[in-house]
Amino acid sequence: MKAIIIGAGFSGAACARRLAEQGCDVLLLERSAHIGGNAYDEKKNGAFVHRYGPHIFHTNNEQVVKFLSRFTEWFPYEHRVLADLHGVFVPVPFNLDSLHKTFPEDKAAKLEAVLLREYGEGKKVPILELRKNPDADVRAFADFVFENIFRFYTEKQWGRKIEQLDPSIMQRVPVYVSREDRYFTDTFQLQPKDGFTALFERMLDHPNIRIVTGTDALTRLRVGEDGVFFDGAPCTDEVIFTGQADELLGYRFGKLPYRSLRFEFKTVPAPFQPAAVVNYTVSEAYTRISEFDKFTVERPAGDTSEIVYEYPQEYEAGKGMIAYYPVVNEENLALYEKYRAFLARFPHFHLLGRLGNYRYINMDAAVADALALADRLTADRED
Ligand SMILES: Cc1cc2nc3c(=O)[nH]c(=O)nc-3n(C[C@H](O)[C@H](O)[C@H](O)COP(=O)(O)OP(=O)(O)OC[C@H]3O[C@@H](n4cnc5c(N)ncnc54)[C@H](O)[C@@H]3O)c2cc1C
């Protein structure tokens, strides 16, 4: 069995490794000059700098950890994020400590007592639920969190008014009725000891995998009503595509909307800020600043830190931008469905990953989906 995989991010790379270990010959094509996709990192002044924004590994999926642990050692890392509210740093997700940092003590104590009584210690209460509470003080508190932590940040991230966004985005935002200040609460919270790029190098180091970087697969692959063609000939190999379906098909049904990002990297005197990531939720054009030294293992305290500012922007096809986030709403999903349905006629062609499936996924889900696809293909194989 032979496979052509487009994209060397977590989806393409994990699928390539699994297929290669089942005896499949894999050709892996990657448009950029390096492997790793969005998770690519490079060392600078002792810190792993993530070229496409900070990537923190967290999961409850033990099988994914087991698979990736063959290619890396880890160090435990629990991510914490603060929001800068006009110079006051408060933990996000908003918790009881955030409450005490933003309200006068007597008011904070009273609100804490109500939250503990009504929802119970440790509960994560969605902001929408809080806004429906019969107590006027709780509703005013919920409005405060919504306006100061959520609205401005979300609107600048998506470039759209909150009312135009999918309601599920708001549904997910919780207030923690506890002192829990970790950004993630998954069982496994780890960072690769030698960085993500080294993990990818080991994962793809297999005699059955041939990697070609710096090649846009669309210069070799063509998909149309008449079939799937590679280098001009009808293609009988399995094709696993982790790029954009609209781009692949020449935007025949219209362009799928995405958000892009612009990153501004700096080397600054250390330490720079009080947490690995600080979100700017009430001011500034950037959404957040990440300090990479704070999530690099055994980093000796140096004089400098590597930081990045993150500016959201609209994605425009053909301008050398990277599509980072699918803009998921009913209309866009219906458009994506046209692309998916068109490609479904080719049983050997498979869409995979964040772009291929037009949905935001974390790294662990990308790996889990990739392994599942590879297992399905090898279980069904005819050779
Ligand atoms: C700013 C940001 C921060 C994130 N932080 C986290 C985090 O903290 N934790 C977490 O778990 N997840 C995080 N994610 C999500 C994570 O990046 C994804 O889960 C992961 O990238 C999915 O891997 P993928 O292989 O599907 O996509 P990608 O990593 O994007 O890989 C797709 C690859 O396909 C290549 N490609 C596309 N089209 C073509 C073509 N025509 N020819 C050749 N190659 C092509 C691209 O160049 C790319 O390398 C973050 C995402 C972003 C945008």
The ligand as an SDF file (V2000), in Angstrom:
LIG
                    3D

 53 58  0  0  0  0  0  0  0  0999 V2000
   -2.0070   30.3480   17.6980 C   0  0  0  0  0  0  0  0  0  0  0  0
   -2.3650   28.9090   17.9740 C   0  0  0  0  0  0  0  0  0  0  0  0
   -2.0830   28.3660   19.2100 C   0  0  0  0  0  0  0  0  0  0  0  0
   -2.4080   27.0460   19.4790 C   0  0  0  0  0  0  0  0  0  0  0  0
   -2.1200   26.5510   20.7130 N   0  0  0  0  0  0  0  0  0  0  0  0
   -2.3940   25.2580   20.9820 C   0  0  0  0  0  0  0  0  0  0  0  0
   -2.0990   24.7290   22.2690 C   0  0  0  0  0  0  0  0  0  0  0  0
   -1.6190   25.4270   23.1640 O   0  0  0  0  0  0  0  0  0  0  0  0
   -2.3710   23.4170   22.4990 N   0  0  0  0  0  0  0  0  0  0  0  0
   -2.9240   22.6030   21.5250 C   0  0  0  0  0  0  0  0  0  0  0  0
   -3.1190   21.4090   21.7770 O   0  0  0  0  0  0  0  0  0  0  0  0
   -3.2110   23.0930   20.2970 N   0  0  0  0  0  0  0  0  0  0  0  0
   -2.9610   24.3840   20.0050 C   0  0  0  0  0  0  0  0  0  0  0  0
   -3.2410   24.8900   18.7560 N   0  0  0  0  0  0  0  0  0  0  0  0
   -3.8260   23.9850   17.7380 C   0  0  0  0  0  0  0  0  0  0  0  0
   -2.7410   23.2390   16.9730 C   0  0  0  0  0  0  0  0  0  0  0  0
   -1.9760   24.1660   16.2460 O   0  0  0  0  0  0  0  0  0  0  0  0
   -3.4180   22.2160   16.0400 C   0  0  0  0  0  0  0  0  0  0  0  0
   -4.0170   21.2270   16.8230 O   0  0  0  0  0  0  0  0  0  0  0  0
   -2.4550   21.5440   15.0840 C   0  0  0  0  0  0  0  0  0  0  0  0
   -1.7680   22.4780   14.3230 O   0  0  0  0  0  0  0  0  0  0  0  0
   -3.2120   20.6250   14.1450 C   0  0  0  0  0  0  0  0  0  0  0  0
   -2.2990   19.9960   13.3110 O   0  0  0  0  0  0  0  0  0  0  0  0
   -2.6010   19.8300   11.7580 P   0  0  0  0  0  0  0  0  0  0  0  0
   -1.5460   18.9180   11.2550 O   0  0  0  0  0  0  0  0  0  0  0  0
   -4.0200   19.4490   11.5550 O   0  0  0  0  0  0  0  0  0  0  0  0
   -2.4540   21.2940   11.1490 O   0  0  0  0  0  0  0  0  0  0  0  0
   -1.1330   22.1560   10.8940 P   0  0  0  0  0  0  0  0  0  0  0  0
   -0.2360   22.1150   12.0620 O   0  0  0  0  0  0  0  0  0  0  0  0
   -1.5790   23.4780   10.4080 O   0  0  0  0  0  0  0  0  0  0  0  0
   -0.4270   21.3990    9.6900 O   0  0  0  0  0  0  0  0  0  0  0  0
   -0.9140   21.4520    8.3570 C   0  0  0  0  0  0  0  0  0  0  0  0
    0.2850   21.4780    7.4400 C   0  0  0  0  0  0  0  0  0  0  0  0
   -0.1430   21.3170    6.0950 O   0  0  0  0  0  0  0  0  0  0  0  0
    0.6760   22.1130    5.2770 C   0  0  0  0  0  0  0  0  0  0  0  0
   -0.0300   22.3500    4.0120 N   0  0  0  0  0  0  0  0  0  0  0  0
   -1.2370   22.9610    3.8480 C   0  0  0  0  0  0  0  0  0  0  0  0
   -1.5400   23.0050    2.5260 N   0  0  0  0  0  0  0  0  0  0  0  0
   -0.5220   22.4120    1.8570 C   0  0  0  0  0  0  0  0  0  0  0  0
   -0.2440   22.1600    0.4840 C   0  0  0  0  0  0  0  0  0  0  0  0
   -1.0800   22.5540   -0.4800 N   0  0  0  0  0  0  0  0  0  0  0  0
    0.9090   21.5150    0.1630 N   0  0  0  0  0  0  0  0  0  0  0  0
    1.7790   21.1440    1.1200 C   0  0  0  0  0  0  0  0  0  0  0  0
    1.5840   21.3650    2.4380 N   0  0  0  0  0  0  0  0  0  0  0  0
    0.4430   21.9920    2.8040 C   0  0  0  0  0  0  0  0  0  0  0  0
    0.8770   23.3760    6.0990 C   0  0  0  0  0  0  0  0  0  0  0  0
    2.0210   24.0920    5.6550 O   0  0  0  0  0  0  0  0  0  0  0  0
    1.0560   22.7890    7.4920 C   0  0  0  0  0  0  0  0  0  0  0  0
    2.4060   22.5390    7.8000 O   0  0  0  0  0  0  0  0  0  0  0  0
   -2.9920   26.2290   18.4720 C   0  0  0  0  0  0  0  0  0  0  0  0
   -3.2840   26.7870   17.2230 C   0  0  0  0  0  0  0  0  0  0  0  0
   -2.9860   28.1150   16.9670 C   0  0  0  0  0  0  0  0  0  0  0  0
   -3.3260   28.7030   15.6400 C   0  0  0  0  0  0  0  0  0  0  0  0
  1  2  1  0
  2  3  1  0
  2 52  2  0
  3  4  2  0
  4  5  1  0
  4 50  1  0
  5  6  2  0
  6  7  1  0
  6 13  1  0
  7  8  2  0
  7  9  1  0
  9 10  1  0
 10 11  2  0
 10 12  1  0
 12 13  2  0
 13 14  1  0
 14 15  1  0
 14 50  1  0
 15 16  1  0
 16 17  1  0
 16 18  1  0
 18 19  1  0
 18 20  1  0
 20 21  1  0
 20 22  1  0
 22 23  1  0
 23 24  1  0
 24 25  2  0
 24 26  1  0
 24 27  1  0
 27 28  1  0
 28 29  2  0
 28 30  1  0
 28 31  1  0
 31 32  1  0
 32 33  1  0
 33 34  1  0
 33 48  1  0
 34 35  1  0
 35 36  1  0
 35 46  1  0
 36 37  1  0
 36 45  1  0
 37 38  2  0
 38 39  1  0
 39 40  1  0
 39 45  2  0
 40 41  1  0
 40 42  2  0
 42 43  1  0
 43 44  2  0
 44 45  1  0
 46 47  1  0
 46 48  1  0
 48 49  1  0
 50 51  2  0
 51 52  1  0
 52 53  1  0
M  END
$$$$
